[in-house]
Amino acid sequence: MGSIWQMGRVSGKVVIVTGGAGGLGSAFAERLVDEGARVVLTDVRDDAGEEIAKRLGRNASFLHHDVTLEEEWSGVVSKTLKLFGSISTLVNNAGVVSYGPIQETSEASYRRVIDINQLSVFLGIKAVLPSMRDRGGGSIINISSVAGMVGVPQALSYTASKFAVRGMTKSAALELAPFNIRVNSIHPGIIDTAMAASSQSEDVHTAAVSVTPAGRIGNPVEVANMVLMLASNEMEFATGAEFVIDGGFTSH
């Protein structure tokens, strides 16, 4: 009997990855393509996204995409269907982070984080649902955060958005289970990406590592391996679940 841990674990899958021009998104796309998937990366950073898709080859395409706009979601779904014929997996990965005291957080800043991190998840699930129902099922993977498991000081909007994604995942999983659509959330800790580096001071970074039992930050490939697992047929009984990958940070 062959091992399930073989190459081609997502052969035949068509995957949309939002935020595909970022450190996590590009790692997800590369891992999925390596295992046989055809991937559509979306982002507002066109140059970076197109460069990544070109590097990944003929099984990857890039589309400009503002995840906060419903009409752009419709366009991404339509173009993906024209390119590859179906949509089996959606990775809601697009996100931003904002730190600062509550008193100094503007309404505009708060709404921006909520729109990109939370509203986009609703729009994405809604947009891919007809296609997934037509094909008899699918997998929706929402990238939350450890900030969706525990509170983070001076990150009210980010924490609110990531807790919301966790709850939305469970609600969607219950509603979509009859259609064989699995919905799960992934909750990374501090991962070595440009966004993490730009949003944290060296002192904050050092303090976070000091309370992480693994004694280090994570690598994007480690999160990509979890995305791959949930996109494959290996986890067909998992839905509505939280998958935490944080080096033990939330075990305290």
Secondary structure, 3 states (H helix, E strand, C coil): CCCCCCCCCCCCCEEEEECCCCHHHHHHHHHHHHCCCEEEEEECCHHHHHHHHHHHCCCEEEEECCCCCHHHHHHHHHHHHHHHCCCCEEEECCCCCCCCCHHHCCHHHHHHHHHHHHHHHHHHHHHHHHHHHHHCCEEEEEECCHHHCCCCCCCHHHHHHHHHHHHHHHHHHHHHHHHCEEEEEEEECCECCHHHHHHCCHHHHHHHHHCCCCCCCECHHHHHHHHHHHHCHHHCCCCCCEEEECCCHHHC
